[in-house]
Amino acid sequence: MQISPKFRIWEEAKVSRAELAQALNMALFAGVLERVPSGKAYTMDVAASGGKVMLDHGALRTVRWFGLGDLPPGEAAITRVLKPLGFRLNGVFPLDRLKMTGRSYAQIDDPENISQFFVSELHPERFSKEFQEAVTRVLGESRDPLTPAAVSMLNELERDGSLSLAQAQELLPVLVSCFERQHATPTVADYEILLKESAEMAWIATEGNVFNHATDRVADVYALTEAQQALGRPMKPAVEVSSTGRIKQTAFKADPVIRQFIDANGGLVEREVPGSFYEFITRDSYTENGKTKLDLGFDAGNATGIFKMTANG
């Protein structure tokens, strides 16, 4: 994995917010590789050829719905972690066809080299009453993984920009746990209600706030697509291109996973559903006020197309 050259300089026994942000991204990327066999196979190929993955961003889904047990609604459950780590809002993207809103967050100390977060919120109020009631049943007993000690350390991190090494080692596993499923096993009936109106909400019902996908920033997404198709990997049929033409994205189709559900008799049953996936992006540079910058933006059309990777419910 490519690591920012800025991390070659550090302060003994102290962990900066940028270092902790990088560590969190690496831990979450490792989780994707555990859950996504196609992504792991690709990453092993990159390593075997002497290359490195450039983690561009990780994406996750939230639900802006009140009464979610102990968990704050929508992206607030995630941004309360990201902001102390130095992440700031970098763009807002209406995903109207999906009845969602996406927002990107970039790490201000090293935005080109530390992976961004693309956090989307689903809006249940735009769906049917039956759908809303199913959302409430599925998410209503969500737990909050942030401990009082973790909240205290995040406050200190936001204030000072760093923590002691011992504090960072204690905090990191708690931060990772915020990117998991926080609610109980859904029923088959509720899953079917959600799936009928929103493949994205059905995905959240089984996967929660885990990384929906992780993205490798590559030099030429078209050449990569041809190479991966030649290997027989399950690629998206077409590359998504932003309205500016500077951002090009494609992905593997989501790897299937086996998840448990509660049936009508209260027993546990298993079902194959879409899991997470692995994405690829090419970012071009542009000139602004005489300076050349890498386009770190996103595109609503691209995002809507990429989200279809988990729609084969």
Secondary structure as UniProt FT lines:
FT   HELIX           5..8
FT   TURN            12..13
FT   STRAND          14..16
FT   HELIX           17..35
FT   HELIX           37..48
FT   TURN            49..50
FT   STRAND          55..63
FT   TURN            69..70
FT   TURN            74..75
FT   HELIX           76..82
FT   HELIX           83..85
FT   STRAND          87..95
FT   HELIX           96..98
FT   STRAND          100..107
FT   TURN            108..109
FT   TURN            111..113
FT   STRAND          116..122
FT   HELIX           124..126
FT   HELIX           129..139
FT   TURN            140..141
FT   HELIX           148..160
FT   STRAND          162..164
FT   HELIX           165..177
FT   TURN            178..179
FT   HELIX           188..197
FT   HELIX           199..207
FT   TURN            208..209
FT   STRAND          213..217
FT   HELIX           221..230
FT   TURN            231..232
FT   STRAND          240..241
FT   TURN            243..244
FT   STRAND          247..252
FT   STRAND          256..262
FT   TURN            264..265
FT   STRAND          268..274
FT   STRAND          277..283
FT   STRAND          285..288
FT   TURN            289..290
FT   STRAND          291..294
FT   HELIX           300..307
FT   HELIX           308..310
//
